[in-house]
Amino acid sequence: MANMAVPIPEEDEQREIVRLLSTIFSKEQQAKEAAEAVLSQIDTMKKAILARAFRGELGTNDPAEESAAQLLKTVL
């Protein structure tokens, strides 16, 4: 391997590569944070729905609407 030539880009090209990778990593981090926030909101919504279900606050007296149990099955 000592005789193997390793091409090294010019300094300006190296800077451009670093700039592009930094941009990509920054966008990836933003996407990850957004996904984590959405997952947290989903978890909060599930807990709120379960709490309302146990308090009997889901649904109405309208027989045309699906039952709270059916709603929970859909959500969970």
PDB file with SEQRES, HELIX, SHEET and CRYST1 records, atoms N, CA, C and O in Angstrom:
SEQRES   1 A   76  MET ALA ASN MET ALA VAL PRO ILE PRO GLU GLU ASP GLU          
SEQRES   2 A   76  GLN ARG GLU ILE VAL ARG LEU LEU SER THR ILE PHE SER          
SEQRES   3 A   76  LYS GLU GLN GLN ALA LYS GLU ALA ALA GLU ALA VAL LEU          
SEQRES   4 A   76  SER GLN ILE ASP THR MET LYS LYS ALA ILE LEU ALA ARG          
SEQRES   5 A   76  ALA PHE ARG GLY GLU LEU GLY THR ASN ASP PRO ALA GLU          
SEQRES   6 A   76  GLU SER ALA ALA GLN LEU LEU LYS THR VAL LEU                  
HELIX    1 AA1 GLU A   11  PHE A   54  1                                  44    
HELIX    2 AA2 ALA A   68  VAL A   75  1                                   8    
CRYST1    1.000    1.000    1.000  90.00  90.00  90.00 P 1           1          
ATOM      1  N   MET A   1       0.808  -1.188   0.000  1.00  0.00           N  
ATOM      2  CA  MET A   1       0.000   0.000   0.000  1.00  0.00           C  
ATOM      3  C   MET A   1       0.856   1.258   0.000  1.00  0.00           C  
ATOM      4  O   MET A   1       0.385   2.334  -0.368  1.00  0.00           O  
ATOM      5  N   ALA A   2       2.111   1.125   0.412  1.00  0.00           N  
ATOM      6  CA  ALA A   2       2.987   2.292   0.480  1.00  0.00           C  
ATOM      7  C   ALA A   2       3.222   2.879  -0.909  1.00  0.00           C  
ATOM      8  O   ALA A   2       3.501   4.072  -1.026  1.00  0.00           O  
ATOM      9  N   ASN A   3       3.116   2.070  -1.963  1.00  0.00           N  
ATOM     10  CA  ASN A   3       3.360   2.553  -3.322  1.00  0.00           C  
ATOM     11  C   ASN A   3       2.090   3.062  -4.006  1.00  0.00           C  
ATOM     12  O   ASN A   3       2.129   3.480  -5.163  1.00  0.00           O  
ATOM     13  N   MET A   4       0.985   3.027  -3.300  1.00  0.00           N  
ATOM     14  CA  MET A   4      -0.281   3.436  -3.891  1.00  0.00           C  
ATOM     15  C   MET A   4      -0.425   4.957  -3.885  1.00  0.00           C  
ATOM     16  O   MET A   4      -0.190   5.610  -2.869  1.00  0.00           O  
ATOM     17  N   ALA A   5      -0.811   5.503  -5.020  1.00  0.00           N  
ATOM     18  CA  ALA A   5      -1.000   6.946  -5.118  1.00  0.00           C  
ATOM     19  C   ALA A   5      -2.400   7.312  -4.638  1.00  0.00           C  
ATOM     20  O   ALA A   5      -3.388   6.706  -5.052  1.00  0.00           O  
ATOM     21  N   VAL A   6      -2.471   8.296  -3.772  1.00  0.00           N  
ATOM     22  CA  VAL A   6      -3.751   8.777  -3.265  1.00  0.00           C  
ATOM     23  C   VAL A   6      -3.945  10.204  -3.784  1.00  0.00           C  
ATOM     24  O   VAL A   6      -3.219  11.119  -3.393  1.00  0.00           O  
ATOM     25  N   PRO A   7      -4.928  10.384  -4.667  1.00  0.00           N  
ATOM     26  CA  PRO A   7      -5.141  11.725  -5.206  1.00  0.00           C  
ATOM     27  C   PRO A   7      -5.727  12.659  -4.144  1.00  0.00           C  
ATOM     28  O   PRO A   7      -6.666  12.301  -3.433  1.00  0.00           O  
ATOM     29  N   ILE A   8      -5.170  13.830  -4.055  1.00  0.00           N  
ATOM     30  CA  ILE A   8      -5.640  14.837  -3.107  1.00  0.00           C  
ATOM     31  C   ILE A   8      -6.130  16.030  -3.907  1.00  0.00           C  
ATOM     32  O   ILE A   8      -5.377  16.594  -4.701  1.00  0.00           O  
ATOM     33  N   PRO A   9      -7.393  16.427  -3.708  1.00  0.00           N  
ATOM     34  CA  PRO A   9      -7.928  17.564  -4.465  1.00  0.00           C  
ATOM     35  C   PRO A   9      -7.230  18.871  -4.067  1.00  0.00           C  
ATOM     36  O   PRO A   9      -6.632  18.988  -2.998  1.00  0.00           O  
ATOM     37  N   GLU A  10      -7.331  19.822  -4.956  1.00  0.00           N  
ATOM     38  CA  GLU A  10      -6.773  21.143  -4.672  1.00  0.00           C  
ATOM     39  C   GLU A  10      -7.465  21.726  -3.439  1.00  0.00           C  
ATOM     40  O   GLU A  10      -8.550  21.289  -3.055  1.00  0.00           O  
ATOM     41  N   GLU A  11      -6.822  22.714  -2.831  1.00  0.00           N  
ATOM     42  CA  GLU A  11      -7.335  23.299  -1.593  1.00  0.00           C  
ATOM     43  C   GLU A  11      -8.728  23.913  -1.778  1.00  0.00           C  
ATOM     44  O   GLU A  11      -9.583  23.755  -0.906  1.00  0.00           O  
ATOM     45  N   ASP A  12      -8.971  24.600  -2.877  1.00  0.00           N  
ATOM     46  CA  ASP A  12     -10.292  25.203  -3.097  1.00  0.00           C  
ATOM     47  C   ASP A  12     -11.369  24.130  -3.263  1.00  0.00           C  
ATOM     48  O   ASP A  12     -12.504  24.313  -2.822  1.00  0.00           O  
ATOM     49  N   GLU A  13     -11.018  23.023  -3.893  1.00  0.00           N  
ATOM     50  CA  GLU A  13     -11.963  21.922  -4.040  1.00  0.00           C  
ATOM     51  C   GLU A  13     -12.229  21.259  -2.685  1.00  0.00           C  
ATOM     52  O   GLU A  13     -13.359  20.860  -2.401  1.00  0.00           O  
ATOM     53  N   GLN A  14     -11.201  21.140  -1.857  1.00  0.00           N  
ATOM     54  CA  GLN A  14     -11.372  20.590  -0.516  1.00  0.00           C  
ATOM     55  C   GLN A  14     -12.324  21.466   0.298  1.00  0.00           C  
ATOM     56  O   GLN A  14     -13.193  20.959   1.007  1.00  0.00           O  
ATOM     57  N   ARG A  15     -12.154  22.769   0.190  1.00  0.00           N  
ATOM     58  CA  ARG A  15     -13.037  23.701   0.912  1.00  0.00           C  
ATOM     59  C   ARG A  15     -14.487  23.554   0.444  1.00  0.00           C  
ATOM     60  O   ARG A  15     -15.413  23.584   1.255  1.00  0.00           O  
ATOM     61  N   GLU A  16     -14.676  23.398  -0.864  1.00  0.00           N  
ATOM     62  CA  GLU A  16     -16.022  23.232  -1.407  1.00  0.00           C  
ATOM     63  C   GLU A  16     -16.647  21.924  -0.916  1.00  0.00           C  
ATOM     64  O   GLU A  16     -17.836  21.883  -0.597  1.00  0.00           O  
ATOM     65  N   ILE A  17     -15.862  20.879  -0.857  1.00  0.00           N  
ATOM     66  CA  ILE A  17     -16.347  19.592  -0.354  1.00  0.00           C  
ATOM     67  C   ILE A  17     -16.776  19.738   1.107  1.00  0.00           C  
ATOM     68  O   ILE A  17     -17.836  19.256   1.504  1.00  0.00           O  
ATOM     69  N   VAL A  18     -15.945  20.403   1.894  1.00  0.00           N  
ATOM     70  CA  VAL A  18     -16.260  20.612   3.311  1.00  0.00           C  
ATOM     71  C   VAL A  18     -17.528  21.456   3.452  1.00  0.00           C  
ATOM     72  O   VAL A  18     -18.367  21.176   4.308  1.00  0.00           O  
ATOM     73  N   ARG A  19     -17.669  22.488   2.617  1.00  0.00           N  
ATOM     74  CA  ARG A  19     -18.851  23.351   2.667  1.00  0.00           C  
ATOM     75  C   ARG A  19     -20.110  22.542   2.340  1.00  0.00           C  
ATOM     76  O   ARG A  19     -21.123  22.652   3.030  1.00  0.00           O  
ATOM     77  N   LEU A  20     -20.035  21.732   1.282  1.00  0.00           N  
ATOM     78  CA  LEU A  20     -21.183  20.915   0.894  1.00  0.00           C  
ATOM     79  C   LEU A  20     -21.553  19.905   1.984  1.00  0.00           C  
ATOM     80  O   LEU A  20     -22.729  19.733   2.306  1.00  0.00           O  
ATOM     81  N   LEU A  21     -20.565  19.254   2.537  1.00  0.00           N  
ATOM     82  CA  LEU A  21     -20.831  18.277   3.597  1.00  0.00           C  
ATOM     83  C   LEU A  21     -21.402  18.955   4.844  1.00  0.00           C  
ATOM     84  O   LEU A  21     -22.293  18.403   5.491  1.00  0.00           O  
ATOM     85  N   SER A  22     -20.909  20.127   5.183  1.00  0.00           N  
ATOM     86  CA  SER A  22     -21.434  20.862   6.330  1.00  0.00           C  
ATOM     87  C   SER A  22     -22.902  21.209   6.118  1.00  0.00           C  
ATOM     88  O   SER A  22     -23.712  21.094   7.038  1.00  0.00           O  
ATOM     89  N   THR A  23     -23.241  21.633   4.911  1.00  0.00           N  
ATOM     90  CA  THR A  23     -24.632  21.955   4.588  1.00  0.00           C  
ATOM     91  C   THR A  23     -25.508  20.717   4.700  1.00  0.00           C  
ATOM     92  O   THR A  23     -26.597  20.768   5.274  1.00  0.00           O  
ATOM     93  N   ILE A  24     -25.036  19.618   4.157  1.00  0.00           N  
ATOM     94  CA  ILE A  24     -25.796  18.365   4.209  1.00  0.00           C  
ATOM     95  C   ILE A  24     -25.990  17.910   5.652  1.00  0.00           C  
ATOM     96  O   ILE A  24     -27.097  17.530   6.032  1.00  0.00           O  
ATOM     97  N   PHE A  25     -24.936  17.942   6.457  1.00  0.00           N  
ATOM     98  CA  PHE A  25     -25.039  17.510   7.852  1.00  0.00           C  
ATOM     99  C   PHE A  25     -25.962  18.428   8.646  1.00  0.00           C  
ATOM    100  O   PHE A  25     -26.693  17.964   9.521  1.00  0.00           O  
ATOM    101  N   SER A  26     -25.935  19.712   8.350  1.00  0.00           N  
ATOM    102  CA  SER A  26     -26.815  20.660   9.024  1.00  0.00           C  
ATOM    103  C   SER A  26     -28.283  20.364   8.701  1.00  0.00           C  
ATOM    104  O   SER A  26     -29.132  20.360   9.592  1.00  0.00           O  
ATOM    105  N   LYS A  27     -28.569  20.119   7.435  1.00  0.00           N  
ATOM    106  CA  LYS A  27     -29.939  19.800   7.028  1.00  0.00           C  
ATOM    107  C   LYS A  27     -30.385  18.469   7.629  1.00  0.00           C  
ATOM    108  O   LYS A  27     -31.544  18.315   8.016  1.00  0.00           O  
ATOM    109  N   GLU A  28     -29.478  17.524   7.703  1.00  0.00           N  
ATOM    110  CA  GLU A  28     -29.805  16.219   8.295  1.00  0.00           C  
ATOM    111  C   GLU A  28     -30.142  16.398   9.774  1.00  0.00           C  
ATOM    112  O   GLU A  28     -31.080  15.773  10.269  1.00  0.00           O  
ATOM    113  N   GLN A  29     -29.402  17.234  10.478  1.00  0.00           N  
ATOM    114  CA  GLN A  29     -29.659  17.492  11.893  1.00  0.00           C  
ATOM    115  C   GLN A  29     -31.014  18.170  12.078  1.00  0.00           C  
ATOM    116  O   GLN A  29     -31.760  17.832  12.997  1.00  0.00           O  
ATOM    117  N   GLN A  30     -31.331  19.122  11.208  1.00  0.00           N  
ATOM    118  CA  GLN A  30     -32.633  19.797  11.280  1.00  0.00           C  
ATOM    119  C   GLN A  30     -33.770  18.803  11.048  1.00  0.00           C  
ATOM    120  O   GLN A  30     -34.786  18.848  11.741  1.00  0.00           O  
ATOM    121  N   ALA A  31     -33.603  17.918  10.088  1.00  0.00           N  
ATOM    122  CA  ALA A  31     -34.626  16.910   9.802  1.00  0.00           C  
ATOM    123  C   ALA A  31     -34.800  15.971  10.991  1.00  0.00           C  
ATOM    124  O   ALA A  31     -35.921  15.604  11.341  1.00  0.00           O  
ATOM    125  N   LYS A  32     -33.700  15.589  11.599  1.00  0.00           N  
ATOM    126  CA  LYS A  32     -33.754  14.699  12.760  1.00  0.00           C  
ATOM    127  C   LYS A  32     -34.494  15.377  13.910  1.00  0.00           C  
ATOM    128  O   LYS A  32     -35.331  14.752  14.561  1.00  0.00           O  
ATOM    129  N   GLU A  33     -34.191  16.651  14.164  1.00  0.00           N  
ATOM    130  CA  GLU A  33     -34.847  17.381  15.247  1.00  0.00           C  
ATOM    131  C   GLU A  33     -36.341  17.543  14.967  1.00  0.00           C  
ATOM    132  O   GLU A  33     -37.158  17.429  15.881  1.00  0.00           O  
ATOM    133  N   ALA A  34     -36.699  17.807  13.717  1.00  0.00           N  
ATOM    134  CA  ALA A  34     -38.109  17.943  13.353  1.00  0.00           C  
ATOM    135  C   ALA A  34     -38.842  16.617  13.553  1.00  0.00           C  
ATOM    136  O   ALA A  34     -39.963  16.594  14.063  1.00  0.00           O  
ATOM    137  N   ALA A  35     -38.213  15.523  13.155  1.00  0.00           N  
ATOM    138  CA  ALA A  35     -38.825  14.199  13.328  1.00  0.00           C  
ATOM    139  C   ALA A  35     -39.005  13.872  14.806  1.00  0.00           C  
ATOM    140  O   ALA A  35     -40.036  13.326  15.198  1.00  0.00           O  
ATOM    141  N   GLU A  36     -38.020  14.196  15.622  1.00  0.00           N  
ATOM    142  CA  GLU A  36     -38.120  13.941  17.058  1.00  0.00           C  
ATOM    143  C   GLU A  36     -39.244  14.774  17.673  1.00  0.00           C  
ATOM    144  O   GLU A  36     -39.958  14.295  18.554  1.00  0.00           O  
ATOM    145  N   ALA A  37     -39.404  16.011  17.215  1.00  0.00           N  
ATOM    146  CA  ALA A  37     -40.476  16.867  17.725  1.00  0.00           C  
ATOM    147  C   ALA A  37     -41.844  16.289  17.367  1.00  0.00           C  
ATOM    148  O   ALA A  37     -42.758  16.286  18.192  1.00  0.00           O  
ATOM    149  N   VAL A  38     -41.979  15.805  16.146  1.00  0.00           N  
ATOM    150  CA  VAL A  38     -43.252  15.217  15.719  1.00  0.00           C  
ATOM    151  C   VAL A  38     -43.538  13.953  16.523  1.00  0.00           C  
ATOM    152  O   VAL A  38     -44.673  13.737  16.947  1.00  0.00           O  
ATOM    153  N   LEU A  39     -42.538  13.126  16.737  1.00  0.00           N  
ATOM    154  CA  LEU A  39     -42.736  11.907  17.532  1.00  0.00           C  
ATOM    155  C   LEU A  39     -43.152  12.252  18.954  1.00  0.00           C  
ATOM    156  O   LEU A  39     -43.990  11.565  19.539  1.00  0.00           O  
ATOM    157  N   SER A  40     -42.582  13.297  19.509  1.00  0.00           N  
ATOM    158  CA  SER A  40     -42.950  13.742  20.848  1.00  0.00           C  
ATOM    159  C   SER A  40     -44.396  14.219  20.878  1.00  0.00           C  
ATOM    160  O   SER A  40     -45.130  13.924  21.821  1.00  0.00           O  
ATOM    161  N   GLN A  41     -44.807  14.956  19.846  1.00  0.00           N  
ATOM    162  CA  GLN A  41     -46.190  15.425  19.771  1.00  0.00           C  
ATOM    163  C   GLN A  41     -47.159  14.252  19.645  1.00  0.00           C  
ATOM    164  O   GLN A  41     -48.230  14.260  20.252  1.00  0.00           O  
ATOM    165  N   ILE A  42     -46.788  13.256  18.867  1.00  0.00           N  
ATOM    166  CA  ILE A  42     -47.636  12.069  18.713  1.00  0.00           C  
ATOM    167  C   ILE A  42     -47.800  11.363  20.052  1.00  0.00           C  
ATOM    168  O   ILE A  42     -48.902  10.947  20.411  1.00  0.00           O  
ATOM    169  N   ASP A  43     -46.706  11.231  20.787  1.00  0.00           N  
ATOM    170  CA  ASP A  43     -46.757  10.584  22.094  1.00  0.00           C  
ATOM    171  C   ASP A  43     -47.662  11.366  23.044  1.00  0.00           C  
ATOM    172  O   ASP A  43     -48.451  10.778  23.784  1.00  0.00           O  
ATOM    173  N   THR A  44     -47.547  12.680  23.018  1.00  0.00           N  
ATOM    174  CA  THR A  44     -48.391  13.525  23.865  1.00  0.00           C  
ATOM    175  C   THR A  44     -49.864  13.371  23.497  1.00  0.00           C  
ATOM    176  O   THR A  44     -50.727  13.301  24.373  1.00  0.00           O  
ATOM    177  N   MET A  45     -50.144  13.320  22.201  1.00  0.00           N  
ATOM    178  CA  MET A  45     -51.525  13.159  21.750  1.00  0.00           C  
ATOM    179  C   MET A  45     -52.095  11.804  22.189  1.00  0.00           C  
ATOM    180  O   MET A  45     -53.243  11.725  22.627  1.00  0.00           O  
ATOM    181  N   LYS A  46     -51.300  10.750  22.071  1.00  0.00           N  
ATOM    182  CA  LYS A  46     -51.758   9.429  22.511  1.00  0.00           C  
ATOM    183  C   LYS A  46     -52.114   9.450  23.991  1.00  0.00           C  
ATOM    184  O   LYS A  46     -53.153   8.925  24.393  1.00  0.00           O  
ATOM    185  N   LYS A  47     -51.244  10.062  24.806  1.00  0.00           N  
ATOM    186  CA  LYS A  47     -51.490  10.132  26.251  1.00  0.00           C  
ATOM    187  C   LYS A  47     -52.752  10.937  26.543  1.00  0.00           C  
ATOM    188  O   LYS A  47     -53.536  10.566  27.416  1.00  0.00           O  
ATOM    189  N   ALA A  48     -52.949  12.034  25.819  1.00  0.00           N  
ATOM    190  CA  ALA A  48     -54.131  12.869  26.033  1.00  0.00           C  
ATOM    191  C   ALA A  48     -55.403  12.111  25.653  1.00  0.00           C  
ATOM    192  O   ALA A  48     -56.409  12.201  26.356  1.00  0.00           O  
ATOM    193  N   ILE A  49     -55.365  11.377  24.562  1.00  0.00           N  
ATOM    194  CA  ILE A  49     -56.531  10.602  24.134  1.00  0.00           C  
ATOM    195  C   ILE A  49     -56.852   9.516  25.153  1.00  0.00           C  
ATOM    196  O   ILE A  49     -58.013   9.305  25.503  1.00  0.00           O  
ATOM    197  N   LEU A  50     -55.813   8.828  25.627  1.00  0.00           N  
ATOM    198  CA  LEU A  50     -56.046   7.785  26.632  1.00  0.00           C  
ATOM    199  C   LEU A  50     -56.624   8.376  27.911  1.00  0.00           C  
ATOM    200  O   LEU A  50     -57.531   7.796  28.508  1.00  0.00           O  
ATOM    201  N   ALA A  51     -56.107   9.522  28.334  1.00  0.00           N  
ATOM    202  CA  ALA A  51     -56.607  10.166  29.549  1.00  0.00           C  
ATOM    203  C   ALA A  51     -58.080  10.540  29.376  1.00  0.00           C  
ATOM    204  O   ALA A  51     -58.889  10.325  30.278  1.00  0.00           O  
ATOM    205  N   ARG A  52     -58.418  11.093  28.231  1.00  0.00           N  
ATOM    206  CA  ARG A  52     -59.816  11.466  27.970  1.00  0.00           C  
ATOM    207  C   ARG A  52     -60.699  10.223  27.908  1.00  0.00           C  
ATOM    208  O   ARG A  52     -61.843  10.247  28.362  1.00  0.00           O  
ATOM    209  N   ALA A  53     -60.174   9.151  27.355  1.00  0.00           N  
ATOM    210  CA  ALA A  53     -60.947   7.911  27.275  1.00  0.00           C  
ATOM    211  C   ALA A  53     -61.252   7.371  28.664  1.00  0.00           C  
ATOM    212  O   ALA A  53     -62.374   6.942  28.933  1.00  0.00           O  
ATOM    213  N   PHE A  54     -60.260   7.391  29.544  1.00  0.00           N  
ATOM    214  CA  PHE A  54     -60.481   6.885  30.902  1.00  0.00           C  
ATOM    215  C   PHE A  54     -61.421   7.778  31.702  1.00  0.00           C  
ATOM    216  O   PHE A  54     -62.091   7.307  32.620  1.00  0.00           O  
ATOM    217  N   ARG A  55     -61.475   9.053  31.363  1.00  0.00           N  
ATOM    218  CA  ARG A  55     -62.405   9.969  32.030  1.00  0.00           C  
ATOM    219  C   ARG A  55     -63.782   9.941  31.363  1.00  0.00           C  
ATOM    220  O   ARG A  55     -64.711  10.594  31.838  1.00  0.00           O  
ATOM    221  N   GLY A  56     -63.919   9.201  30.283  1.00  0.00           N  
ATOM    222  CA  GLY A  56     -65.190   9.097  29.587  1.00  0.00           C  
ATOM    223  C   GLY A  56     -65.535  10.328  28.766  1.00  0.00           C  
ATOM    224  O   GLY A  56     -66.710  10.602  28.518  1.00  0.00           O  
ATOM    225  N   GLU A  57     -64.530  11.063  28.345  1.00  0.00           N  
ATOM    226  CA  GLU A  57     -64.755  12.307  27.626  1.00  0.00           C  
ATOM    227  C   GLU A  57     -64.680  12.162  26.110  1.00  0.00           C  
ATOM    228  O   GLU A  57     -64.815  13.152  25.391  1.00  0.00           O  
ATOM    229  N   LEU A  58     -64.471  10.967  25.622  1.00  0.00           N  
ATOM    230  CA  LEU A  58     -64.396  10.787  24.177  1.00  0.00           C  
ATOM    231  C   LEU A  58     -65.766  10.488  23.603  1.00  0.00           C  
ATOM    232  O   LEU A  58     -66.584   9.821  24.236  1.00  0.00           O  
ATOM    233  N   GLY A  59     -66.008  10.978  22.419  1.00  0.00           N  
ATOM    234  CA  GLY A  59     -67.252  10.668  21.728  1.00  0.00           C  
ATOM    235  C   GLY A  59     -68.413  11.527  22.204  1.00  0.00           C  
ATOM    236  O   GLY A  59     -68.275  12.342  23.116  1.00  0.00           O  
ATOM    237  N   THR A  60     -69.537  11.330  21.578  1.00  0.00           N  
ATOM    238  CA  THR A  60     -70.759  12.035  21.934  1.00  0.00           C  
ATOM    239  C   THR A  60     -71.874  11.016  22.061  1.00  0.00           C  
ATOM    240  O   THR A  60     -71.635   9.810  22.001  1.00  0.00           O  
ATOM    241  N   ASN A  61     -73.053  11.487  22.230  1.00  0.00           N  
ATOM    242  CA  ASN A  61     -74.204  10.588  22.305  1.00  0.00           C  
ATOM    243  C   ASN A  61     -74.784  10.304  20.929  1.00  0.00           C  
ATOM    244  O   ASN A  61     -75.837   9.680  20.809  1.00  0.00           O  
ATOM    245  N   ASP A  62     -74.102  10.759  19.905  1.00  0.00           N  
ATOM    246  CA  ASP A  62     -74.581  10.562  18.538  1.00  0.00           C  
ATOM    247  C   ASP A  62     -74.297   9.111  18.123  1.00  0.00           C  
ATOM    248  O   ASP A  62     -73.134   8.725  18.009  1.00  0.00           O  
ATOM    249  N   PRO A  63     -75.334   8.311  17.897  1.00  0.00           N  
ATOM    250  CA  PRO A  63     -75.100   6.907  17.531  1.00  0.00           C  
ATOM    251  C   PRO A  63     -74.426   6.743  16.165  1.00  0.00           C  
ATOM    252  O   PRO A  63     -73.938   5.658  15.846  1.00  0.00           O  
ATOM    253  N   ALA A  64     -74.395   7.804  15.357  1.00  0.00           N  
ATOM    254  CA  ALA A  64     -73.750   7.722  14.042  1.00  0.00           C  
ATOM    255  C   ALA A  64     -72.226   7.762  14.162  1.00  0.00           C  
ATOM    256  O   ALA A  64     -71.521   7.344  13.244  1.00  0.00           O  
ATOM    257  N   GLU A  65     -71.716   8.265  15.293  1.00  0.00           N  
ATOM    258  CA  GLU A  65     -70.262   8.335  15.485  1.00  0.00           C  
ATOM    259  C   GLU A  65     -69.736   7.019  16.031  1.00  0.00           C  
ATOM    260  O   GLU A  65     -70.441   6.284  16.723  1.00  0.00           O  
ATOM    261  N   GLU A  66     -68.448   6.733  15.695  1.00  0.00           N  
ATOM    262  CA  GLU A  66     -67.865   5.495  16.190  1.00  0.00           C  
ATOM    263  C   GLU A  66     -67.570   5.605  17.683  1.00  0.00           C  
ATOM    264  O   GLU A  66     -67.424   6.705  18.216  1.00  0.00           O  
ATOM    265  N   SER A  67     -67.485   4.478  18.339  1.00  0.00           N  
ATOM    266  CA  SER A  67     -67.275   4.450  19.783  1.00  0.00           C  
ATOM    267  C   SER A  67     -65.860   4.847  20.149  1.00  0.00           C  
ATOM    268  O   SER A  67     -64.960   4.840  19.309  1.00  0.00           O  
ATOM    269  N   ALA A  68     -65.674   5.196  21.424  1.00  0.00           N  
ATOM    270  CA  ALA A  68     -64.351   5.555  21.919  1.00  0.00           C  
ATOM    271  C   ALA A  68     -63.392   4.378  21.794  1.00  0.00           C  
ATOM    272  O   ALA A  68     -62.212   4.558  21.495  1.00  0.00           O  
ATOM    273  N   ALA A  69     -63.903   3.179  22.023  1.00  0.00           N  
ATOM    274  CA  ALA A  69     -63.056   1.986  21.896  1.00  0.00           C  
ATOM    275  C   ALA A  69     -62.549   1.845  20.462  1.00  0.00           C  
ATOM    276  O   ALA A  69     -61.384   1.519  20.236  1.00  0.00           O  
ATOM    277  N   GLN A  70     -63.425   2.089  19.508  1.00  0.00           N  
ATOM    278  CA  GLN A  70     -63.015   2.006  18.097  1.00  0.00           C  
ATOM    279  C   GLN A  70     -61.977   3.072  17.788  1.00  0.00           C  
ATOM    280  O   GLN A  70     -61.010   2.806  17.074  1.00  0.00           O  
ATOM    281  N   LEU A  71     -62.166   4.284  18.321  1.00  0.00           N  
ATOM    282  CA  LEU A  71     -61.206   5.372  18.125  1.00  0.00           C  
ATOM    283  C   LEU A  71     -59.845   4.996  18.695  1.00  0.00           C  
ATOM    284  O   LEU A  71     -58.818   5.232  18.059  1.00  0.00           O  
ATOM    285  N   LEU A  72     -59.831   4.417  19.880  1.00  0.00           N  
ATOM    286  CA  LEU A  72     -58.567   4.002  20.506  1.00  0.00           C  
ATOM    287  C   LEU A  72     -57.867   2.931  19.675  1.00  0.00           C  
ATOM    288  O   LEU A  72     -56.645   2.957  19.528  1.00  0.00           O  
ATOM    289  N   LYS A  73     -58.630   2.001  19.138  1.00  0.00           N  
ATOM    290  CA  LYS A  73     -58.025   0.976  18.287  1.00  0.00           C  
ATOM    291  C   LYS A  73     -57.370   1.614  17.072  1.00  0.00           C  
ATOM    292  O   LYS A  73     -56.296   1.191  16.643  1.00  0.00           O  
ATOM    293  N   THR A  74     -58.016   2.628  16.524  1.00  0.00           N  
ATOM    294  CA  THR A  74     -57.466   3.318  15.355  1.00  0.00           C  
ATOM    295  C   THR A  74     -56.189   4.060  15.707  1.00  0.00           C  
ATOM    296  O   THR A  74     -55.212   4.019  14.959  1.00  0.00           O  
ATOM    297  N   VAL A  75     -56.198   4.743  16.855  1.00  0.00           N  
ATOM    298  CA  VAL A  75     -55.056   5.557  17.269  1.00  0.00           C  
ATOM    299  C   VAL A  75     -53.886   4.679  17.695  1.00  0.00           C  
ATOM    300  O   VAL A  75     -52.738   4.967  17.355  1.00  0.00           O  
ATOM    301  N   LEU A  76     -54.162   3.635  18.418  1.00  0.00           N  
ATOM    302  CA  LEU A  76     -53.078   2.797  18.935  1.00  0.00           C  
ATOM    303  C   LEU A  76     -52.770   1.716  17.947  1.00  0.00           C  
ATOM    304  O   LEU A  76     -51.884   0.895  18.186  1.00  0.00           O  
TER     305      LEU A  76                                                      
END                                                                             
